[in-house]
Amino acid sequence: MQPQPAASPSPFLIFDTLNAFQRSAALKGAIELNLFTAIAEGNTTADQIAVHCQATVRGTRILCDSLVTYGLLTKSDGRYALTPDTATFLDRRSPAYMGGVADFLCHPELAKGWSNIAANVRKGGSTLPGDGTLNIENELWVRFAQGMAAMMMPAAQRIAGLLGTDAPLRVLDIAAGHGMYGISIAKSNPKADITALDWANVLAVAKDNASKMGIADRYHTIEGSFFDCALGSGYDVVLLTNFLHHFDQPTCVGIIRKARAALKDGGKIVTVEFVPNEDRVTPPVPAVFSLTMLAGTPSGDAYTFAELSNMFREAGLAKTERHEVMPGHPQTILISE
């Protein structure tokens, strides 16, 4: 067999990467137009979709064709259709709808952190005012709570299953945001009592979700910053979901120690994080999340399992187990005791 010639160098990956912002802008625009829902309701030509979206036919055709090239729509004989992914997650009628996540992930405040990566790399952290730390009144955190709930449901439901459905549980949900981690435990276990900690403007979203899910009578709140608030004690479980990655390792150890002090004997800390492999370049989503933290925090990172285990051990929790959310899911659940 003759050896195959090496592929010639190509600029197309470079070109595609430099233009990647166009993909997110196109998707956000389609969500704002309710384009995916329009197609799901049977509007399959550019003319029909344009009427539903109150847009021009030309603009609708160009956007839909672009979404086809991105793999977000299909096209046959001039008619557009949703893919299995967009039908599940971007049709507003779907119980798994997650279009609201665009309001957070494409928010201008987040984009600012990516405007000068070279400067962030030189500094070793965000170069935004206040090192990228957003104040408690910033609407971005409310957008996060409103938009990210659906995206977090697989991990929330998996945690509820891991903790069981019949034993009495007192649960402290730190930086609760949308509240779905604690709420899912309460929905699964009628003997679970949840206390959620976050800023007041964010807790309003969590309390509304708890009411909608029918567990408001077992849902309590602590308003304020984790670093300033008294947590109470005697909890069976403390949830540290998507929190540790904002901080450096010594700060994380301090956070874990404070959380551990709130546990009763035999209690557990449950963590959800983006956890890259030891090579720090696989899997791609957890690996690249480190760059997200470089752009938006003073010293945050995506920590490996070994790093997280060592932090928990230093804080007094000797055993940490990892659990998959589901095959292909980018986050990992850790249970420490």
C-alpha positions, 0 to 999 in steps of 0.5 A, spaced: 500 500 500 502 506 498 503 511 503 498 517 503 500 524 502 500 528 508 494 533 507 496 540 505 496 546 510 489 549 510 487 556 513 479 554 513 479 552 521 483 558 522 478 562 518 472 558 521 474 560 528 475 567 527 468 567 524 465 563 530 461 569 533 457 569 527 454 562 529 452 564 536 449 571 533 445 567 528 442 562 533 440 567 538 437 571 532 433 565 530 431 564 538 428 571 538 424 570 532 421 564 535 423 561 528 424 554 531 417 554 534 414 557 527 417 551 523 415 546 529 408 548 528 408 547 520 411 553 517 416 550 513 417 554 507 421 561 507 414 565 506 410 561 511 416 562 516 417 569 515 409 571 516 409 567 523 416 571 525 414 578 522 420 578 518 422 579 511 422 573 506 429 574 504 432 575 511 428 569 513 431 565 507 438 567 508 437 565 516 434 559 515 439 556 510 445 558 514 442 554 520 442 548 515 449 549 514 450 549 522 446 543 522 441 546 526 435 545 521 435 541 515 432 543 508 429 538 502 425 541 496 425 548 499 422 546 506 425 547 512 425 542 518 428 541 525 433 537 527 432 532 533 436 537 537 432 543 535 425 540 536 427 538 543 430 544 546 428 550 541 421 549 540 417 553 545 412 548 546 417 543 548 418 541 556 425 541 555 425 548 551 432 551 553 432 557 548 432 562 554 439 560 555 441 565 550 439 571 554 445 569 559 450 566 554 450 571 549 449 577 554 454 583 552 456 583 559 459 576 558 462 578 551 466 583 554 470 578 558 472 575 551 474 582 548 482 582 550 484 574 551 491 576 550 491 581 556 487 576 560 493 571 559 498 576 561 495 578 567 492 570 569 485 573 570 480 577 567 482 584 566 475 587 566 473 592 572 473 589 578 477 583 575 470 581 572 466 580 578 459 582 577 455 586 583 449 583 586 444 587 583 447 585 576 441 583 571 446 578 568 445 573 575 437 574 574 438 572 566 442 566 569 437 563 573 431 564 568 435 561 562 439 556 565 434 552 569 432 547 563 440 546 561 441 544 568 435 539 569 439 532 567 444 533 573 439 536 578 435 529 576 441 525 577 443 528 583 436 527 586 436 519 584 443 518 587 441 521 594 434 517 594 427 518 595 425 516 601 429 518 607 428 525 610 433 530 608 435 537 610 439 540 604 443 546 603 443 549 596 449 554 596 449 559 590 442 556 588 440 560 582 434 557 579 434 553 584 433 546 580 438 542 584 434 543 590 427 543 587 429 536 584 431 533 590 424 535 593 420 533 588 423 526 588 423 526 595 417 528 599 421 528 606 426 533 603 427 540 606 431 545 602 434 551 604 437 555 598 442 561 599 443 566 594 442 574 593 435 576 594 434 578 586 436 571 584 432 567 590 426 571 587 427 566 581 428 560 585 422 561 589 418 562 583 420 555 581 419 552 587 412 554 587 411 552 580 413 545 582 409 545 588 414 544 594 414 552 596 412 549 603 419 545 604 423 551 600 426 556 605 431 561 603 438 565 606 439 572 602 446 574 601 453 572 599 456 565 601 462 568 604 458 573 609 452 569 611 451 564 617 449 557 614 446 554 620 448 546 621 445 539 621 444 539 614 444 532 611 447 534 604 450 541 602 450 542 594 456 546 591 453 546 584 457 550 579 460 554 584 468 552 585 470 554 578 469 561 580 475 561 585 482 559 586 484 553 590 485 556 597 479 559 596 475 553 594 478 549 600 475 555 605 469 554 601 469 547 602 471 547 610 465 552 611 460 548 607 463 542 611 462 545 618 454 546 616 453 538 615 451 533 621 456 527 622 455 523 616 453 528 611 455 529 604 457 535 599 455 534 592 458 538 587 457 539 580 463 541 575 466 541 569 472 536 570 477 536 564 481 529 564 488 530 567 491 532 560 487 538 561 485 538 553 479 532 553 473 532 553 473 539 549 467 542 553 470 541 560 477 543 558 475 549 554 471 552 560 478 554 563 478 559 558 471 561 560 474 562 567 480 566 565 476 571 561 471 572 567 474 571 573 480 573 577 482 566 578 477 561 577 479 554 573 476 548 571 479 543 576 481 536 574 478 530 579 485 529 582 485 537 584 478 537 586 479 530 590 485 534 594 481 540 595 476 536 599 481 532 602 484 538 605 478 541 607 476 534 611 472 530 607 476 524 605 472 520 600 470 523 593 466 519 588 465 521 581 458 520 577 456 521 570 450 525 569 449 521 562 453 519 557 456 525 553 454 530 558 459 535 559 459 536 567 461 531 573 457 530 579 462 529 585 459 526 592 464 527 598 464 525 605 
